[in-house]
Amino acid sequence: LTVIEDAAQAHGALYNDRQVGSIGDAGAFSFFGNKIITTGEGGMITTDDAELAHKARLLRNHGMSETRTYWHDHLGFNYRMTNLQAAIGVAQLERIDEILKTKIALAQRYKNLLKDVPGVIQPPDVPGIKNVYWMYSIRLDEKFGMTAEALQKVLRENEIDSRPFFIPVHELPMYEEKGGYPVSTELSKTGLSLPSSPKLTHEDIDRITSVVRKATG
């Protein structure tokens, strides 16, 4: 069984005390503009399989032969990163510990300020797991007295951005006949991601959580 890790939003995270991206046959990270580390667009593949790494490099560069000029061994793509993007990414990798420390500290402040709010379900702390909190995401149950969609509206009225959870893949048109996944549907309907920029201050978190607390029914 070939295992490809979707580590798009998990730079620096640990699973069973192992770095994500090092567990399966390959790991895929995103460097899109809103990720923990960004180069504007693009991403990175990690693997300890030399043959797989070689093939990925070929496909990235139009499938072009490394030994014969303008000869294509494979049908490839142009997934090459510019030197400028690479420099931006390397500079941020050198600061990854600092970036993650800030993200985790902000998440802990959210956790402390929302821990006694009825109906707010926060990310669990699991032994052996290091959550790097790309976004600080919560779920709401009936005790909160308001749906995630309604809370998002309240936050917007207070000029606070937030994001709903992703729509489950099985609900998209190209997959909707493949079967139902009620847990995924429930998570999608009840989840909300709160502002999570590392530039947020403690005062910002205090204001956001104050609006959430006041919104509860």
Backbone as JSON Lines, residues from 0, in Angstrom:
{"i":0,"aa":"L","n":[0.85,-1.19,0.0],"ca":[0.0,0.0,0.0],"c":[0.88,1.24,0.0]}
{"i":1,"aa":"T","n":[0.73,2.07,-1.01],"ca":[1.47,3.33,-1.09],"c":[0.74,4.39,-0.27]}
{"i":2,"aa":"V","n":[1.47,5.07,0.58],"ca":[0.88,6.09,1.45],"c":[1.46,7.45,1.08]}
{"i":3,"aa":"I","n":[0.58,8.38,0.7],"ca":[0.97,9.76,0.41],"c":[0.32,10.65,1.46]}
{"i":4,"aa":"E","n":[1.11,11.36,2.22],"ca":[0.6,12.21,3.28],"c":[0.17,13.57,2.73]}
{"i":5,"aa":"D","n":[-1.04,13.98,3.08],"ca":[-1.47,15.35,2.8],"c":[-1.06,16.19,4.0]}
{"i":6,"aa":"A","n":[0.1,16.81,3.89],"ca":[0.64,17.64,4.98],"c":[0.59,19.11,4.59]}
{"i":7,"aa":"A","n":[-0.35,19.46,3.72],"ca":[-0.4,20.8,3.13],"c":[-0.34,21.91,4.16]}
{"i":8,"aa":"Q","n":[-0.99,21.7,5.31],"ca":[-1.14,22.77,6.29],"c":[-0.42,22.46,7.6]}
{"i":9,"aa":"A","n":[0.49,21.5,7.58],"ca":[1.01,20.95,8.83],"c":[2.53,21.03,8.95]}
{"i":10,"aa":"H","n":[3.14,22.07,8.42],"ca":[4.59,22.23,8.5],"c":[5.04,22.19,9.97]}
{"i":11,"aa":"G","n":[5.88,21.24,10.3],"ca":[6.41,21.16,11.66],"c":[5.6,20.33,12.63]}
{"i":12,"aa":"A","n":[4.46,19.79,12.19],"ca":[3.61,18.99,13.08],"c":[4.22,17.61,13.3]}
{"i":13,"aa":"L","n":[3.84,16.99,14.42],"ca":[4.3,15.64,14.75],"c":[3.11,14.7,14.88]}
{"i":14,"aa":"Y","n":[3.29,13.47,14.43],"ca":[2.29,12.42,14.62],"c":[3.01,11.22,15.21]}
{"i":15,"aa":"N","n":[2.58,10.8,16.4],"ca":[3.29,9.75,17.12],"c":[4.78,10.08,17.21]}
{"i":16,"aa":"D","n":[5.04,11.36,17.5],"ca":[6.4,11.89,17.69],"c":[7.26,11.81,16.44]}
{"i":17,"aa":"R","n":[6.63,11.66,15.27],"ca":[7.37,11.69,14.0],"c":[6.92,12.88,13.18]}
{"i":18,"aa":"Q","n":[7.85,13.5,12.48],"ca":[7.52,14.64,11.64],"c":[6.57,14.23,10.53]}
{"i":19,"aa":"V","n":[5.49,14.99,10.36],"ca":[4.62,14.71,9.22],"c":[5.42,14.96,7.94]}
{"i":20,"aa":"G","n":[5.12,14.17,6.94],"ca":[5.88,14.24,5.71],"c":[7.0,13.21,5.66]}
{"i":21,"aa":"S","n":[7.24,12.54,6.8],"ca":[8.29,11.51,6.85],"c":[7.73,10.13,7.17]}
{"i":22,"aa":"I","n":[6.4,10.02,7.22],"ca":[5.77,8.79,7.68],"c":[5.41,7.86,6.52]}
{"i":23,"aa":"G","n":[4.84,8.41,5.46],"ca":[4.44,7.61,4.31],"c":[5.54,7.51,3.26]}
{"i":24,"aa":"D","n":[5.15,7.08,2.07],"ca":[6.1,7.0,0.96],"c":[6.49,8.39,0.48]}
{"i":25,"aa":"A","n":[5.56,9.33,0.62],"ca":[5.83,10.71,0.24],"c":[4.89,11.62,1.02]}
{"i":26,"aa":"G","n":[5.31,12.85,1.2],"ca":[4.47,13.85,1.84],"c":[4.37,15.08,0.95]}
{"i":27,"aa":"A","n":[3.21,15.74,0.97],"ca":[3.0,16.92,0.14],"c":[2.66,18.11,1.02]}
{"i":28,"aa":"F","n":[3.45,19.17,0.91],"ca":[3.24,20.41,1.66],"c":[2.87,21.53,0.71]}
{"i":29,"aa":"S","n":[2.03,22.44,1.18],"ca":[1.63,23.61,0.38],"c":[2.37,24.85,0.87]}
{"i":30,"aa":"F","n":[2.77,25.7,-0.08],"ca":[3.36,27.0,0.25],"c":[2.46,28.13,-0.24]}
{"i":31,"aa":"F","n":[1.16,27.87,-0.33],"ca":[0.2,28.91,-0.73],"c":[0.27,30.07,0.27]}
{"i":32,"aa":"G","n":[-0.29,31.2,-0.13],"ca":[-0.14,32.44,0.63],"c":[-0.63,32.41,2.06]}
{"i":33,"aa":"N","n":[-1.57,31.52,2.39],"ca":[-2.1,31.53,3.76],"c":[-1.55,30.39,4.62]}
{"i":34,"aa":"K","n":[-0.54,29.7,4.13],"ca":[0.02,28.58,4.88],"c":[1.06,29.05,5.91]}
{"i":35,"aa":"I","n":[1.48,28.14,6.78],"ca":[2.43,28.48,7.84],"c":[3.73,29.0,7.25]}
{"i":36,"aa":"I","n":[4.19,28.38,6.2],"ca":[5.32,28.87,5.41],"c":[4.8,29.1,4.0]}
{"i":37,"aa":"T","n":[5.14,30.24,3.4],"ca":[4.59,30.55,2.09],"c":[5.65,31.05,1.13]}
{"i":38,"aa":"T","n":[5.49,30.69,-0.13],"ca":[6.27,31.27,-1.21],"c":[5.33,31.94,-2.21]}
{"i":39,"aa":"G","n":[4.1,32.19,-1.77],"ca":[3.09,32.78,-2.63],"c":[2.23,31.71,-3.27]}
{"i":40,"aa":"E","n":[2.85,30.73,-3.86],"ca":[2.19,29.57,-4.45],"c":[3.15,28.4,-4.44]}
{"i":41,"aa":"G","n":[2.69,27.27,-4.93],"ca":[3.56,26.11,-5.04],"c":[3.59,25.27,-3.78]}
{"i":42,"aa":"G","n":[4.57,24.37,-3.72],"ca":[4.65,23.48,-2.58],"c":[5.9,22.63,-2.63]}
{"i":43,"aa":"M","n":[5.9,21.55,-1.87],"ca":[7.08,20.71,-1.73],"c":[6.66,19.26,-1.51]}
{"i":44,"aa":"I","n":[7.41,18.35,-2.1],"ca":[7.23,16.92,-1.86],"c":[8.43,16.42,-1.06]}
{"i":45,"aa":"T","n":[8.16,15.61,-0.04],"ca":[9.24,14.99,0.73],"c":[9.16,13.48,0.57]}
{"i":46,"aa":"T","n":[10.3,12.84,0.46],"ca":[10.35,11.38,0.35],"c":[11.77,10.9,0.63]}
{"i":47,"aa":"D","n":[11.9,9.67,1.12],"ca":[13.23,9.07,1.27],"c":[13.46,8.01,0.19]}
{"i":48,"aa":"D","n":[12.59,8.0,-0.82],"ca":[12.69,7.07,-1.94],"c":[13.4,7.8,-3.08]}
{"i":49,"aa":"A","n":[14.65,7.45,-3.35],"ca":[15.45,8.15,-4.35],"c":[14.82,8.08,-5.74]}
{"i":50,"aa":"E","n":[14.25,6.93,-6.09],"ca":[13.63,6.77,-7.4],"c":[12.41,7.67,-7.54]}
{"i":51,"aa":"L","n":[11.59,7.73,-6.49],"ca":[10.41,8.58,-6.51],"c":[10.81,10.05,-6.59]}
{"i":52,"aa":"A","n":[11.84,10.45,-5.85],"ca":[12.31,11.83,-5.88],"c":[12.8,12.2,-7.28]}
{"i":53,"aa":"H","n":[13.51,11.28,-7.91],"ca":[14.02,11.52,-9.27],"c":[12.86,11.69,-10.25]}
{"i":54,"aa":"K","n":[11.85,10.86,-10.14],"ca":[10.7,10.97,-11.05],"c":[9.95,12.27,-10.82]}
{"i":55,"aa":"A","n":[9.83,12.69,-9.56],"ca":[9.14,13.94,-9.25],"c":[9.87,15.12,-9.87]}
{"i":56,"aa":"R","n":[11.19,15.09,-9.82],"ca":[11.97,16.18,-10.42],"c":[11.8,16.21,-11.93]}
{"i":57,"aa":"L","n":[11.74,15.03,-12.55],"ca":[11.52,14.98,-13.99],"c":[10.15,15.55,-14.36]}
{"i":58,"aa":"L","n":[9.12,15.12,-13.65],"ca":[7.77,15.59,-13.95],"c":[7.63,17.09,-13.71]}
{"i":59,"aa":"R","n":[8.34,17.6,-12.71],"ca":[8.31,19.04,-12.41],"c":[8.86,19.85,-13.58]}
{"i":60,"aa":"N","n":[9.81,19.28,-14.29],"ca":[10.52,20.01,-15.34],"c":[10.14,19.48,-16.73]}
{"i":61,"aa":"H","n":[8.83,19.44,-16.99],"ca":[8.3,19.04,-18.31],"c":[8.6,17.59,-18.67]}
{"i":62,"aa":"G","n":[9.06,16.77,-17.73],"ca":[9.43,15.4,-18.07],"c":[10.67,15.33,-18.94]}
{"i":63,"aa":"M","n":[11.47,16.4,-18.91],"ca":[12.61,16.52,-19.81],"c":[13.8,15.68,-19.36]}
{"i":64,"aa":"S","n":[14.45,15.02,-20.31],"ca":[15.6,14.17,-20.02],"c":[16.73,14.99,-19.39]}
{"i":65,"aa":"E","n":[17.44,14.38,-18.46],"ca":[18.59,15.04,-17.83],"c":[19.87,14.82,-18.63]}
{"i":66,"aa":"T","n":[19.81,13.96,-19.63],"ca":[21.03,13.63,-20.39],"c":[20.93,13.98,-21.88]}
{"i":67,"aa":"R","n":[19.72,14.25,-22.36],"ca":[19.54,14.51,-23.79],"c":[18.76,15.8,-23.97]}
{"i":68,"aa":"T","n":[19.32,16.76,-24.67],"ca":[18.73,18.08,-24.82],"c":[17.39,18.03,-25.55]}
{"i":69,"aa":"Y","n":[16.39,18.7,-24.94],"ca":[15.05,18.82,-25.52],"c":[14.38,17.47,-25.78]}
{"i":70,"aa":"W","n":[14.77,16.46,-25.03],"ca":[14.13,15.16,-25.14],"c":[13.29,14.92,-23.89]}
{"i":71,"aa":"H","n":[12.04,14.49,-24.11],"ca":[11.12,14.29,-23.0],"c":[10.88,12.79,-22.79]}
{"i":72,"aa":"D","n":[11.35,12.29,-21.66],"ca":[11.15,10.88,-21.33],"c":[9.73,10.61,-20.84]}
{"i":73,"aa":"H","n":[9.1,11.66,-20.31],"ca":[7.75,11.52,-19.75],"c":[6.92,12.74,-20.15]}
{"i":74,"aa":"L","n":[5.6,12.57,-20.09],"ca":[4.7,13.71,-20.22],"c":[4.73,14.44,-18.88]}
{"i":75,"aa":"G","n":[5.37,15.6,-18.84],"ca":[5.56,16.3,-17.57],"c":[4.8,17.61,-17.47]}
{"i":76,"aa":"F","n":[5.2,18.42,-16.5],"ca":[4.51,19.67,-16.19],"c":[5.55,20.76,-15.9]}
{"i":77,"aa":"N","n":[5.09,21.98,-15.82],"ca":[5.98,23.06,-15.38],"c":[5.62,23.41,-13.94]}
{"i":78,"aa":"Y","n":[6.21,22.69,-13.01],"ca":[5.98,22.94,-11.59],"c":[7.24,23.52,-10.94]}
{"i":79,"aa":"R","n":[8.08,24.15,-11.73],"ca":[9.34,24.67,-11.21],"c":[9.1,25.91,-10.35]}
{"i":80,"aa":"M","n":[9.81,25.97,-9.24],"ca":[9.76,27.13,-8.36],"c":[10.82,28.13,-8.81]}
{"i":81,"aa":"T","n":[10.5,29.41,-8.78],"ca":[11.49,30.42,-9.15],"c":[12.53,30.56,-8.04]}
{"i":82,"aa":"N","n":[13.68,31.11,-8.4],"ca":[14.74,31.32,-7.4],"c":[14.27,32.27,-6.3]}
{"i":83,"aa":"L","n":[13.48,33.27,-6.68],"ca":[12.98,34.22,-5.68],"c":[12.05,33.51,-4.69]}
{"i":84,"aa":"Q","n":[11.15,32.68,-5.21],"ca":[10.25,31.93,-4.33],"c":[11.05,31.02,-3.39]}
{"i":85,"aa":"A","n":[12.06,30.36,-3.95],"ca":[12.88,29.46,-3.14],"c":[13.58,30.23,-2.02]}
{"i":86,"aa":"A","n":[14.09,31.41,-2.33],"ca":[14.78,32.21,-1.32],"c":[13.83,32.62,-0.2]}
{"i":87,"aa":"I","n":[12.61,32.98,-0.57],"ca":[11.6,33.35,0.44],"c":[11.29,32.14,1.32]}
{"i":88,"aa":"G","n":[11.14,30.98,0.69],"ca":[10.83,29.77,1.45],"c":[11.95,29.37,2.39]}
{"i":89,"aa":"V","n":[13.19,29.42,1.91],"ca":[14.34,29.05,2.74],"c":[14.46,29.99,3.94]}
{"i":90,"aa":"A","n":[14.23,31.28,3.71],"ca":[14.31,32.25,4.81],"c":[13.29,31.94,5.89]}
{"i":91,"aa":"Q","n":[12.1,31.51,5.47],"ca":[11.07,31.18,6.46],"c":[11.36,29.86,7.16]}
{"i":92,"aa":"L","n":[11.92,28.91,6.43],"ca":[12.3,27.64,7.05],"c":[13.3,27.86,8.18]}
{"i":93,"aa":"E","n":[14.17,28.84,8.01],"ca":[15.15,29.15,9.05],"c":[14.48,29.72,10.3]}
{"i":94,"aa":"R","n":[13.23,30.21,10.14],"ca":[12.5,30.79,11.27],"c":[11.33,29.91,11.72]}
{"i":95,"aa":"I","n":[11.29,28.66,11.25],"ca":[10.12,27.83,11.48],"c":[9.83,27.64,12.97]}
{"i":96,"aa":"D","n":[10.85,27.48,13.79],"ca":[10.62,27.28,15.22],"c":[9.97,28.51,15.85]}
{"i":97,"aa":"E","n":[10.43,29.68,15.44],"ca":[9.86,30.94,15.94],"c":[8.41,31.1,15.49]}
{"i":98,"aa":"I","n":[8.14,30.79,14.23],"ca":[6.78,30.9,13.69],"c":[5.83,29.97,14.43]}
{"i":99,"aa":"L","n":[6.26,28.72,14.62],"ca":[5.4,27.74,15.29],"c":[5.19,28.1,16.75]}
{"i":100,"aa":"K","n":[6.2,28.62,17.4],"ca":[6.06,29.04,18.8],"c":[4.97,30.09,18.93]}
{"i":101,"aa":"T","n":[4.95,31.04,17.99],"ca":[3.92,32.09,18.0],"c":[2.54,31.5,17.75]}
{"i":102,"aa":"K","n":[2.42,30.61,16.76],"ca":[1.13,30.01,16.43],"c":[0.58,29.22,17.62]}
{"i":103,"aa":"I","n":[1.45,28.45,18.27],"ca":[1.01,27.62,19.39],"c":[0.61,28.49,20.58]}
{"i":104,"aa":"A","n":[1.33,29.59,20.81],"ca":[1.0,30.49,21.92],"c":[-0.37,31.14,21.7]}
{"i":105,"aa":"L","n":[-0.65,31.56,20.46],"ca":[-1.95,32.15,20.16],"c":[-3.07,31.12,20.34]}
{"i":106,"aa":"A","n":[-2.82,29.9,19.91],"ca":[-3.81,28.83,20.08],"c":[-4.08,28.57,21.56]}
{"i":107,"aa":"Q","n":[-3.05,28.61,22.36],"ca":[-3.22,28.38,23.8],"c":[-4.06,29.48,24.43]}
{"i":108,"aa":"R","n":[-3.9,30.7,23.95],"ca":[-4.71,31.81,24.47],"c":[-6.18,31.61,24.09]}
{"i":109,"aa":"Y","n":[-6.43,31.23,22.84],"ca":[-7.79,30.89,22.43],"c":[-8.36,29.81,23.36]}
{"i":110,"aa":"K","n":[-7.57,28.77,23.57],"ca":[-8.02,27.62,24.36],"c":[-8.39,28.05,25.78]}
{"i":111,"aa":"N","n":[-7.56,28.88,26.39],"ca":[-7.81,29.32,27.76],"c":[-9.06,30.2,27.86]}
{"i":112,"aa":"L","n":[-9.27,31.04,26.86],"ca":[-10.38,31.99,26.91],"c":[-11.72,31.38,26.5]}
{"i":113,"aa":"L","n":[-11.68,30.25,25.81],"ca":[-12.93,29.62,25.35],"c":[-13.26,28.33,26.1]}
{"i":114,"aa":"K","n":[-12.41,27.92,27.03],"ca":[-12.56,26.6,27.64],"c":[-13.85,26.43,28.43]}
{"i":115,"aa":"D","n":[-14.42,27.52,28.94],"ca":[-15.63,27.39,29.75],"c":[-16.88,27.89,29.03]}
{"i":116,"aa":"V","n":[-16.79,28.07,27.7],"ca":[-17.95,28.53,26.93],"c":[-18.78,27.31,26.54]}
{"i":117,"aa":"P","n":[-20.03,27.23,26.99],"ca":[-20.88,26.07,26.66],"c":[-21.03,25.89,25.16]}
{"i":118,"aa":"G","n":[-20.88,24.67,24.7],"ca":[-21.11,24.37,23.29],"c":[-19.93,24.56,22.38]}
{"i":119,"aa":"V","n":[-18.82,25.09,22.9],"ca":[-17.62,25.25,22.08],"c":[-16.71,24.04,22.27]}
{"i":120,"aa":"I","n":[-16.47,23.32,21.19],"ca":[-15.6,22.14,21.22],"c":[-14.27,22.53,20.6]}
{"i":121,"aa":"Q","n":[-13.21,22.45,21.38],"ca":[-11.9,22.88,20.93],"c":[-11.05,21.7,20.47]}
{"i":122,"aa":"P","n":[-9.96,21.98,19.75],"ca":[-9.09,20.89,19.3],"c":[-8.56,20.1,20.5]}
{"i":123,"aa":"P","n":[-8.6,18.79,20.45],"ca":[-8.14,17.98,21.58],"c":[-6.62,17.94,21.68]}
{"i":124,"aa":"D","n":[-6.12,17.77,22.88],"ca":[-4.69,17.53,23.09],"c":[-4.48,16.02,23.13]}
{"i":125,"aa":"V","n":[-3.67,15.51,22.21],"ca":[-3.47,14.06,22.09],"c":[-1.99,13.74,22.31]}
{"i":126,"aa":"P","n":[-1.67,12.81,23.2],"ca":[-0.27,12.44,23.44],"c":[0.43,12.01,22.14]}
{"i":127,"aa":"G","n":[1.64,12.49,21.95],"ca":[2.41,12.13,20.76],"c":[2.1,12.97,19.54]}
{"i":128,"aa":"I","n":[1.12,13.89,19.68],"ca":[0.72,14.74,18.56],"c":[1.12,16.18,18.85]}
{"i":129,"aa":"K","n":[1.81,16.81,17.92],"ca":[2.11,18.24,18.02],"c":[1.27,18.97,16.99]}
{"i":130,"aa":"N","n":[0.27,19.7,17.46],"ca":[-0.6,20.48,16.59],"c":[0.05,21.84,16.37]}
{"i":131,"aa":"V","n":[0.24,22.23,15.11],"ca":[0.88,23.52,14.82],"c":[-0.15,24.6,14.5]}
{"i":132,"aa":"Y","n":[-1.42,24.25,14.56],"ca":[-2.52,25.22,14.48],"c":[-2.4,26.15,13.28]}
{"i":133,"aa":"W","n":[-2.38,25.55,12.09],"ca":[-2.46,26.39,10.89],"c":[-3.62,27.37,11.04]}
{"i":134,"aa":"M","n":[-4.77,26.85,11.47],"ca":[-5.88,27.7,11.86],"c":[-6.4,27.21,13.21]}
{"i":135,"aa":"Y","n":[-6.94,28.13,14.01],"ca":[-7.55,27.68,15.25],"c":[-9.02,27.42,14.96]}
{"i":136,"aa":"S","n":[-9.37,26.15,14.93],"ca":[-10.71,25.73,14.51],"c":[-11.49,25.16,15.68]}
{"i":137,"aa":"I","n":[-12.74,25.57,15.77],"ca":[-13.63,25.08,16.82],"c":[-14.86,24.46,16.19]}
{"i":138,"aa":"R","n":[-15.59,23.68,17.0],"ca":[-16.89,23.18,16.6],"c":[-17.92,23.65,17.6]}
{"i":139,"aa":"L","n":[-19.16,23.78,17.14],"ca":[-20.25,24.22,18.01],"c":[-21.3,23.12,18.09]}
{"i":140,"aa":"D","n":[-21.73,22.79,19.3],"ca":[-22.86,21.87,19.43],"c":[-24.09,22.64,19.88]}
{"i":141,"aa":"E","n":[-25.17,21.93,20.16],"ca":[-26.45,22.59,20.45],"c":[-26.39,23.44,21.71]}
{"i":142,"aa":"K","n":[-25.46,23.18,22.61],"ca":[-25.36,23.97,23.84],"c":[-24.95,25.41,23.58]}
{"i":143,"aa":"F","n":[-24.33,25.65,22.44],"ca":[-23.91,27.02,22.12],"c":[-25.11,27.89,21.78]}
{"i":144,"aa":"G","n":[-26.16,27.28,21.25],"ca":[-27.37,28.03,20.95],"c":[-27.34,28.77,19.63]}
{"i":145,"aa":"M","n":[-26.39,28.48,18.78],"ca":[-26.24,29.17,17.5],"c":[-25.43,28.28,16.58]}
{"i":146,"aa":"T","n":[-25.76,28.29,15.3],"ca":[-25.01,27.49,14.34],"c":[-23.68,28.17,14.02]}
{"i":147,"aa":"A","n":[-22.78,27.4,13.43],"ca":[-21.49,27.96,13.02],"c":[-21.7,29.06,11.98]}
{"i":148,"aa":"E","n":[-22.66,28.85,11.09],"ca":[-22.95,29.86,10.07],"c":[-23.44,31.15,10.71]}
{"i":149,"aa":"A","n":[-24.29,31.04,11.73],"ca":[-24.81,32.23,12.42],"c":[-23.7,32.95,13.18]}
{"i":150,"aa":"L","n":[-22.81,32.19,13.8],"ca":[-21.69,32.81,14.52],"c":[-20.76,33.53,13.54]}
{"i":151,"aa":"Q","n":[-20.56,32.95,12.39],"ca":[-19.73,33.61,11.38],"c":[-20.32,34.96,11.0]}
{"i":152,"aa":"K","n":[-21.65,35.03,10.91],"ca":[-22.31,36.29,10.6],"c":[-22.09,37.31,11.71]}
{"i":153,"aa":"V","n":[-22.19,36.87,12.96],"ca":[-21.96,37.77,14.1],"c":[-20.53,38.3,14.08]}
{"i":154,"aa":"L","n":[-19.59,37.42,13.82],"ca":[-18.19,37.84,13.76],"c":[-17.98,38.85,12.63]}
{"i":155,"aa":"R","n":[-18.61,38.59,11.49],"ca":[-18.48,39.51,10.36],"c":[-19.04,40.88,10.71]}
{"i":156,"aa":"E","n":[-20.15,40.9,11.42],"ca":[-20.75,42.18,11.84],"c":[-19.83,42.95,12.78]}
{"i":157,"aa":"N","n":[-18.94,42.24,13.43],"ca":[-17.95,42.87,14.31],"c":[-16.59,43.02,13.63]}
{"i":158,"aa":"E","n":[-16.61,42.92,12.3],"ca":[-15.42,43.08,11.47],"c":[-14.31,42.08,11.84]}
{"i":159,"aa":"I","n":[-14.74,40.86,12.12],"ca":[-13.82,39.77,12.42],"c":[-14.0,38.68,11.37]}
{"i":160,"aa":"D","n":[-12.93,38.35,10.69],"ca":[-13.01,37.33,9.65],"c":[-13.0,35.94,10.26]}
{"i":161,"aa":"S","n":[-13.62,35.0,9.59],"ca":[-13.6,33.59,10.0],"c":[-13.9,32.75,8.77]}
{"i":162,"aa":"R","n":[-13.69,31.45,8.89],"ca":[-13.92,30.57,7.75],"c":[-14.67,29.34,8.18]}
{"i":163,"aa":"P","n":[-15.65,28.93,7.37],"ca":[-16.32,27.65,7.67],"c":[-15.37,26.51,7.37]}
{"i":164,"aa":"F","n":[-15.68,25.32,7.87],"ca":[-14.9,24.14,7.51],"c":[-15.11,23.84,6.03]}
{"i":165,"aa":"F","n":[-14.19,23.1,5.46],"ca":[-14.3,22.74,4.05],"c":[-15.54,21.88,3.79]}
{"i":166,"aa":"I","n":[-16.08,22.01,2.58],"ca":[-17.18,21.14,2.17],"c":[-16.6,19.75,1.92]}
{"i":167,"aa":"P","n":[-17.2,18.7,2.46],"ca":[-16.67,17.35,2.27],"c":[-16.58,16.97,0.79]}
{"i":168,"aa":"V","n":[-15.55,16.23,0.44],"ca":[-15.33,15.84,-0.95],"c":[-16.53,15.1,-1.51]}
{"i":169,"aa":"H","n":[-17.17,14.25,-0.68],"ca":[-18.26,13.42,-1.21],"c":[-19.51,14.24,-1.55]}
{"i":170,"aa":"E","n":[-19.54,15.52,-1.15],"ca":[-20.68,16.36,-1.48],"c":[-20.45,17.17,-2.76]}
{"i":171,"aa":"L","n":[-19.25,17.12,-3.3],"ca":[-18.95,17.83,-4.54],"c":[-19.54,17.06,-5.72]}
{"i":172,"aa":"P","n":[-19.92,17.78,-6.79],"ca":[-20.64,17.14,-7.91],"c":[-19.96,15.9,-8.48]}
{"i":173,"aa":"M","n":[-18.64,15.94,-8.6],"ca":[-17.95,14.81,-9.25],"c":[-17.87,13.56,-8.39]}
{"i":174,"aa":"Y","n":[-18.22,13.7,-7.07],"ca":[-18.14,12.54,-6.18],"c":[-19.44,12.24,-5.45]}
{"i":175,"aa":"E","n":[-20.49,13.0,-5.71],"ca":[-21.68,12.92,-4.87],"c":[-22.42,11.58,-4.97]}
{"i":176,"aa":"E","n":[-22.12,10.78,-5.97],"ca":[-22.79,9.48,-6.1],"c":[-21.98,8.35,-5.47]}
{"i":177,"aa":"K","n":[-20.89,8.69,-4.82],"ca":[-20.0,7.66,-4.26],"c":[-20.41,7.22,-2.86]}
{"i":178,"aa":"G","n":[-21.41,7.84,-2.28],"ca":[-21.85,7.43,-0.95],"c":[-21.79,8.57,0.05]}
{"i":179,"aa":"G","n":[-22.46,8.36,1.19],"ca":[-22.52,9.39,2.21],"c":[-21.53,9.16,3.33]}
{"i":180,"aa":"Y","n":[-21.07,10.24,3.92],"ca":[-20.14,10.19,5.05],"c":[-20.64,11.16,6.11]}
{"i":181,"aa":"P","n":[-21.55,10.68,6.98],"ca":[-22.23,11.57,7.92],"c":[-21.32,12.29,8.9]}
{"i":182,"aa":"V","n":[-20.21,11.68,9.29],"ca":[-19.29,12.35,10.22],"c":[-18.66,13.57,9.54]}
{"i":183,"aa":"S","n":[-18.22,13.39,8.29],"ca":[-17.64,14.51,7.54],"c":[-18.66,15.63,7.36]}
{"i":184,"aa":"T","n":[-19.9,15.26,7.06],"ca":[-20.95,16.25,6.88],"c":[-21.2,17.02,8.17]}
{"i":185,"aa":"E","n":[-21.24,16.31,9.29],"ca":[-21.47,16.95,10.58],"c":[-20.33,17.91,10.94]}
{"i":186,"aa":"L","n":[-19.11,17.49,10.72],"ca":[-17.97,18.36,10.99],"c":[-18.03,19.62,10.14]}
{"i":187,"aa":"S","n":[-18.38,19.45,8.88],"ca":[-18.45,20.59,7.97],"c":[-19.49,21.61,8.41]}
{"i":188,"aa":"K","n":[-20.61,21.13,8.89],"ca":[-21.71,22.03,9.27],"c":[-21.47,22.73,10.61]}
{"i":189,"aa":"T","n":[-20.71,22.11,11.49],"ca":[-20.58,22.64,12.85],"c":[-19.24,23.33,13.11]}
{"i":190,"aa":"G","n":[-18.34,23.34,12.12],"ca":[-17.0,23.87,12.35],"c":[-16.79,25.29,11.86]}
{"i":191,"aa":"L","n":[-15.9,25.99,12.55],"ca":[-15.56,27.36,12.18],"c":[-14.1,27.61,12.56]}
{"i":192,"aa":"S","n":[-13.35,28.22,11.64],"ca":[-11.96,28.56,11.91],"c":[-11.85,30.04,12.24]}
{"i":193,"aa":"L","n":[-11.27,30.34,13.37],"ca":[-11.12,31.71,13.84],"c":[-9.84,32.33,13.29]}
{"i":194,"aa":"P","n":[-9.7,33.66,13.33],"ca":[-8.48,34.29,12.83],"c":[-7.23,33.66,13.44]}
{"i":195,"aa":"S","n":[-6.23,33.41,12.62],"ca":[-5.08,32.63,13.09],"c":[-3.74,33.18,12.61]}
{"i":196,"aa":"S","n":[-3.71,34.41,12.15],"ca":[-2.45,34.98,11.69],"c":[-1.45,35.09,12.83]}
{"i":197,"aa":"P","n":[-0.17,34.78,12.59],"ca":[0.84,34.94,13.64],"c":[1.05,36.4,14.04]}
{"i":198,"aa":"K","n":[0.47,37.32,13.27],"ca":[0.6,38.74,13.6],"c":[-0.47,39.21,14.59]}
{"i":199,"aa":"L","n":[-1.4,38.32,14.95],"ca":[-2.42,38.69,15.93],"c":[-1.78,38.96,17.28]}
{"i":200,"aa":"T","n":[-2.33,39.94,17.99],"ca":[-1.86,40.24,19.34],"c":[-2.77,39.57,20.36]}
{"i":201,"aa":"H","n":[-2.35,39.58,21.62],"ca":[-3.2,39.04,22.68],"c":[-4.51,39.83,22.76]}
{"i":202,"aa":"E","n":[-4.41,41.12,22.51],"ca":[-5.62,41.96,22.53],"c":[-6.59,41.54,21.43]}
{"i":203,"aa":"D","n":[-6.06,41.18,20.26],"ca":[-6.92,40.71,19.17],"c":[-7.66,39.44,19.58]}
{"i":204,"aa":"I","n":[-6.93,38.49,20.16],"ca":[-7.55,37.24,20.6],"c":[-8.6,37.51,21.67]}
{"i":205,"aa":"D","n":[-8.3,38.42,22.58],"ca":[-9.26,38.77,23.64],"c":[-10.55,39.31,23.04]}
{"i":206,"aa":"R","n":[-10.43,40.16,22.03],"ca":[-11.62,40.75,21.41],"c":[-12.42,39.69,20.66]}
{"i":207,"aa":"I","n":[-11.74,38.84,19.92],"ca":[-12.43,37.79,19.15],"c":[-13.2,36.87,20.08]}
{"i":208,"aa":"T","n":[-12.54,36.41,21.13],"ca":[-13.19,35.48,22.06],"c":[-14.31,36.15,22.84]}
{"i":209,"aa":"S","n":[-14.19,37.45,23.06],"ca":[-15.26,38.18,23.74],"c":[-16.52,38.18,22.9]}
{"i":210,"aa":"V","n":[-16.38,38.37,21.59],"ca":[-17.53,38.34,20.69],"c":[-18.15,36.95,20.67]}
{"i":211,"aa":"V","n":[-17.31,35.91,20.65],"ca":[-17.82,34.54,20.66],"c":[-18.59,34.27,21.95]}
{"i":212,"aa":"R","n":[-18.05,34.69,23.07],"ca":[-18.69,34.46,24.37],"c":[-20.05,35.16,24.44]}
{"i":213,"aa":"K","n":[-20.11,36.38,23.93],"ca":[-21.36,37.15,23.98],"c":[-22.41,36.58,23.04]}
{"i":214,"aa":"A","n":[-21.97,35.86,22.0],"ca":[-22.91,35.34,20.99],"c":[-23.65,34.11,21.47]}
{"i":215,"aa":"T","n":[-23.09,33.4,22.45],"ca":[-23.7,32.15,22.87],"c":[-25.1,32.37,23.41]}
{"i":216,"aa":"G","n":[-25.98,31.45,23.03],"ca":[-27.37,31.56,23.49],"c":[-27.54,30.98,24.87]}
